[in-house]
């Protein structure tokens, strides 16, 4: 074959860097967007935040005031007290009278102590960072008489604990993480682990729930009533205890129902997650991106002004472009173009967010009026068709974006749910069905709780065709126990 040249024409969608940036900004949350823009503003001198510009202007005004004050001529006079325009005499120093036996009052408004008080009042209290579970255990370890070898093993065990205080990966992972020169045996690690279980909180470094409860019971005084029976339940019949079948549990343990119930109460007083109380994971707070407010008979959607970054062009640097040299001017014009594109992308992001939120509120106005039971089925495709965008764009806009309503603050994704057919040919959303299930369970007779089949039949009576297994799935999502468990816990 002879080599040759061929020309082919084809169409291909190329994502420019600007378009990639716009897509990236669209999917960022509020906090991520603020951090991203702050970084971009630091790298581009033609970008500035409104608060930065206001601060710079205030500094300029203050500097001007100081200059105007210091530019005034100082009157030539050898007498310092006569140099004042108002002829006010300087206050004379009076020696404090300490001849009396009364204590000196340091809270006087003229003393230096009052300035310290004002400073103390002006400062917010600085609380120490909360102590983590690992830090709390290491502090106890340092106070425990152990040899260096045992302390090294204990340190690895403590590092391997999860937030609940368990060794979720087992002792094999701990043995693998130990330094090779220790050559620790499984029995040695187990002995150290048993010592850690006696630390505070009791039951940490356990392998599973049974091990955790047993470790806590073993620390009770041997004379504690029903301690031995509780230990037998934990070691032999923990699964039966979970079913709360006291009669069968008493027969298995050859004890009376009263004794078995008392032992069960003792077990339930234990902490199944001893490390959770010291979880230092910070609480995440969200600020709404949009608001939904009732205006007469219709719902209005407004952007949260505090959530929109106040980014603008630095007019001072813009005016220097014409005066700069060719190389510098070319670079600054490129920065100006990027800054304008970024501001345009932010405006487009806000418009898209508002448009999508308005479409969601229009479709879910019944939810805002009547609550979760009135939630309508809604999928991304329906909103995408209404606003004329792609489904992937709707997905990006509704992820980690929040709307504040009179019923609470929700992520925009909360309003999307699949539908279940009804007898009249319509459909009900999964969220509405779950709200109905919750209402049915809350209103049931505690002595005769509704089974999944009974719940499905109740929904059938409301015109909603849902299978028993679907009811069971929704019940698990809502973390509602089964009917037998609800009856035992009542």
C-alpha positions, 0 to 999 in steps of 0.5 A: 500500500502506498502512503497517502493523505486523507481529510476527514470532517467531523464535529466534536464538542470541546470543553474550553478552560472557561467552560470547564471552570463554569461547570466546576463553579456550578457544582461547588457548595457555598463554602467551597465556592468561597474558598475557590474564589478567594484563591482565584482573587489572590492569583488575579490582581484585577479581581477583588471582593467587595469587603476588601475594596471597602476596607481599602477605601476606609483605610485611605479615608483614615490615612487622609484624616491623620494627614490632615491632623498632623499637617496642622502647624504646632504653635510655638510656645515653651509652656506646654500647658498653654499650647491648647486652643481651648486653654484647658489645663492638664489634669494634675497627678494626685497621689492615691490615699493608701493610709486607710485600711480599706482595700484599693478599688482597682475597678476605677474608670481611670485605672489601667485595670479597667482597660484590662477589664474592657479587653477581657469583655471585648474578647470572645471566650476561647474554649480549648479544642475538645479532647478526642478519644485517642488523646483521652486514652493516651493520657491514661496510658501515660499514667498507667504503670506499663513497660515500654513494650506494652505501651507500644502495643497499647499505642497501636491499639488506640490508634486503630479504634474507630469513633465508637471505640471498637477495633473494627478491623480486628487484632490481625490488623493490629498485629500487622501494624506493630513494629517488626522488632517487637515480635509481639504474639497474639496473646500479648496483644490480647492481654494489652487490649484487656487492660485498655478495656478497663480504661475510661470510657469502659469497654473501649478496644472491644472486638464486638458488642458482646465483648464490649458489654462483657467488659463493662459488666466485669468492672461492676462490683461482684456484689452488684445485684443481677451482675452474674446473671447479666454476664450469662445473658451477654455471653450466651443469650444476647440474641434472645435478649435483643428479641426481648423474649423474657419468658424464653430467656428465663427458661434458658437461664433457669431463672425467674422472669423478674430476675431476668428482667432486672438483669436485662435492665442492668445490661441496657444501662451499659453503653454499646458505643463507649467512644461515641461520647468523645467524638470530636467530629465538628458539626456542619452548619449549612446556610441556605442558597435560596429562600421560598416565601409565600406571597399571597397565593403563590410561592416566590423564590429568592436568592440568599444575598449573603450566599452570593460572592461580591466579586468585582473588577479592581478599577485601579489596576484596570486603569493601569493597563493603558499605561503599562508596557507591552508585555505587562499590558498583554498579561494584564489584559489576559487577567482582565479577560479571565476576571470578566469571564469568572464574574459572568460565570458566577452570574450564570451560576446564580441565574441557573440556581434560581431558575432550577429552584423556582421549577422545583418549588412550582412542582412541590408547592403542595409540600410547602402548603401541606407537608411531606404527605403531599410531596409529588413524584419528581425526577431530574428529567422533568426539571431539565425539560422545564428549564431547558437544561441537561439532566447532568446540569440539574444534578450539579445545581441541586447537589449541596445547595439548600433552600429555606422554607417555612417547613425547614431547610432542605437540600434541593435533591430532597424534592426528587423522588420516584413515584408509585402508582395509585388506583386513580391512575396517578402516582405518589412519591416515595417521600409522601408514602414514607410520611404516611407510614410514619404517621400510621406507625405513630398512631397505632396501638402500642399493644398491637402494632401494625405489621408490614402487611397491615401497613400495606393494606392501610396504604391500599385503603388510601388508594396507593398500590404498594407491596409489603416488601416495599413497605419493609424497605421504606420502614428500614429507611425510616429506621422504624423497628419491626412490629414485634420489636415495637411491641416489646419496646412499648 
